[in-house]
């Protein structure tokens, strides 16, 4: 049985940078607060917790004073920075540069739209940390949509500006874009969307380029073991890409969830993961599967 790891899987640069900042800070001070899970992967969160990274929520942040708090790659809304100033909290800001740039674009677009009663629509997961940060730039007035069904919340007699959470599906974004154009024309007349609609493809290409890679990788292997935290929306999306191409694709959080019955001695097994999956975890899973080979041959 051959076991290979997809070399293009694993952390995106934003997550890698945030973890590096956290580890460097803990090496100096021994302990650090982090607002929310630093990455949507339980195994990595537990590893960093053992080093001194303490996860807090926004309610706990409001009660802290005179300490250091890490802002993870997902970014934060303006009120988090105001709280930090009021409570003399030093922020270790590891917000992804791509997310920070997007926040700035969303804020400026929202400010421009105030003059024509336009609506800000964000394609993303309700409650996701990045979406909370983006919505904060609109004073929490944006309409969050995940599927075409959510467009019922939009008033198509008014102008619409569309942005996307950086880790969402490119295919999903353009499906929403086409449907918004259709509904604007339906309500306001043919071609109305050209004046009333501003669509901004704000998906991170380092993330979206993983989809064609997953298409290719899932076809090259007999079995796919997709390693990801259960909280990762990017993980679920990429796993579904694998599953569409290869019915012998399995989603696991770690090696403990692996079933030996999934494998045959002659299989080529591919290990891959999300942008929030550490390489050390994929290697751990690969080692576990290699040790299974002797059992399969018996």
N, C-alpha and C positions, 0 to 999 in steps of 0.2 A: 504493500500500500504506500503510495506516494502522498506526502503532505506538504503543501506549499502555502505560504503567506503572501497575500496581495501587498506588494511593496508600496502601493499608492493609497492604502487604507491607513487609518490612524488619525492623530490630531491634525486639525487645520492650524495654521500659524497663530491664530488668535488664542486658541485654547492652550497651545504649547507655551506661548508667551506668558499667559496668566499663571500657569503652573510654575514656570521658571521664576516669576516674580515672587510668588508665594514661598517657594522653597528658599530663595535667597533671603527674604525677609525673616523667615523662621530660623535660618542659620545664624542670623544676627541676634534676634530677640528671643527665640525659643517658642513664642506663641503668637498667633495672629487670628483675628476674627475675619470671617468671610461672609458677606451678605448673600445668602443662598448657596446651594451646592456649586462649587467651583466648576464642575463639569457634570453632565448628566450620566455619570457612571459610578455606581455604588462602590465598586472595588477601588477605584482611584480615590474617591472621597474618603474611604476608610483608611487607605494608605497614608494620605496626607493628614488625616485626623490624628493618626498615631505619632506624627511628627510635630503636632501642636496646632493644626488648623482647626479652629472652632467655628462651626456653621451657625449663623444667627439669621433671624428673619427681620422684617422692617419694624415690627413692634419692639423687638429686643434692641434694635439699633437706637430707637428713640430714648431708651433708658441708659445707654452707655455714655460715658464721658471720659475725656483725657486718655484715649487709646488709639490703636491703629486698626483700620478696617480695610480689607481688600475688596475692590470692586471687580467682579469677574468680567470675562470677555463679552458677556451679553449686553453690558452697559446698564445705566440707571437713569431714572427720570430726574428732573431738576430738584424735586423735593428732597431727594436723598442728599444732595450736595448742601442744601439749606440746613438740613438736620445736622450734618457734619460740622458746619460752621458754628451753629448755635451750641453744640455740645463739645466743642474743641476736640473733634475727632480728626485724626490725620488719615486721609484716604490714600491707600496704595491703589492707584487707578490703573487696572489692567484691561480696561475696555478695549475691544478690538478696534483698530483704526477704521476698518470698513464700517463698523456699526456707528462709530462717532461721526463719520462723514455723513452717513445716512440720517442720523438724528438731526444734524444741521440742515440737511435738505428738507426733511419733514417740517421742521420748525419754520423755515423760510416760506415753504409752500403754504403752510397753514396761515401764516401772517398775511400772505398775498390774497388768500381766498376769503378773508373777512369782508372784503369790499363787495363781493358778489354772492354772498351766502352760499358759497360752495361747500362741498362735503369732502372730508378726507377719509378715504377707504384704505385700510391696511390688510393685505392678505397675510394672515398669520394665525397662530394658535392662540386662542383666548387664554390669558393667564400666563403665557410664556414670558420669561424674564425679558427677552429682547423686545417683545411687543409692548410690555409695560413701559419700558424705557422710551420707545417710539411714541406711544400714545401720550406720554408725559409731555412731549414737545408740542402737543396740540391742546394742552390743558385738559387732557383726557376726554376730548370730544370726538375722536376718530371712531369710525365704524369698523369693527374687526370682523373680517369674513374668512371662513375656512373653506367653504364649498359654495357652489353656485346657489344653493338654497338660501344661503345667508344674505344674498343680494336683495331679499325681500325687505331688509332694513334700510335700503337706500331709496331716497326720493329722486326719481329720474327726471323730474321737471327742473332740477337744479344741477349746476356744474359738478363734476366729480374729478377728484385727483386720486390716483391709485399708486400706492407703494407696496413693497413686499418685505416681509421678514427675510433676512439674508439667507436663511437656510431652507426656505420652502422650495417646492418643485417648480422648475421652469415651465414644464408642461401645464401644471395647474394654474400658474400665473397667466399664461396666454389664453387659456380657456376662459378664465374670469374676464380678461381684457375684451375678448371677442363678445362675450355675453353682455357686458356693460355697454359696449358700442351698439349692439343690437337693440337693447332696451332704451337707450337714449334716443336712437332714431325712431323707435316705435312710438315713443311719447311725444317727441318734439319735431318729427319730420325727418325724411331721408337726408342723411349727411350731417345731422345736427351734432353728432359726436365729434366732428372735426373742430368745432368751436367750444364744445362743452366738456371735453374729456382730455385729461392729461395723464397718460400712463407712464410710470417709471419702473422699468425692470431693475430693481435694486437687489437682486439675488447675487450672492457672492459666487463668482465663477470658480473659485477653488473648491467650493462645495458642489455647485451644479455639475462640474466636470466629473464628479464621482459617478454620476448616473451612467454615462456611456462606458466608463471603466467597469462598473458592476455588471453591465450588460455583457461585456466581453469576458470578464472573469468567470461569471456564472455559467457561461457556455463552454469554457475551457476545462471545467472540472466535473467529475461525476457527482460529487457531493459538495455542498456549500455549508460551512458553519459560519454563520454571521454572528459576531460577538458585539454586544452592545448593551448599555444600560436600558432598563425598561422605560425610563423617563425620557429617553432621547427621541424627539420627533424626527430628527434627521436619520436616526437608526432605523426606525420603522419604515420610513420612506425608502431608504436604500435596500433594506431587506426585501421589501415588496418587489423591487426591481429584480432582485435575484430570483425570487419565487416565481415570477412571471416567466422567466427563462428556464428555470430548473426546479422541477417539483420536489427534488431531493435537497431542498434548502431548509436549514433549521436555524432558528433564532435562539441564542443562549446568552446568559449574562456571564457565565464562567464555566469552567470544565465540569463542575458538579452537576450541571444540567444535561450533560451529554449522555445519549443512550447508545451503547455499543451495537444495538440492532440496526442502527442507521447505516453501518458500513459493511462492505464486502472486501475480502483480501485484495482483489485486483483494482479497487477504486483509487482514483486520483481525488484527493480531498483538498478543497480550497478553503483557507481561513481568511476572512475579511471582516471589516468593521466600519463603524460610523466615524464622523469627525470628532467624536467625543470618546473614542475607544483607544486606550493606551497600547502601544506596541508590545509592552511587556506582558500584557494580558493575552494578546493574540498568540504570543510565543508560548505562554503557559498552556493555553488550550492546545496548540500544535504539539507540544511535548507530551501532553496527556494522550492525545490520539495516537501518536507514534508508539506509545507503550501498550496501546490496545492491540496493536498488530499481532503480537505473539499469541494473544487470546483468540483472535479471529482465525488464525491458521490451525489451531487445535481442532 
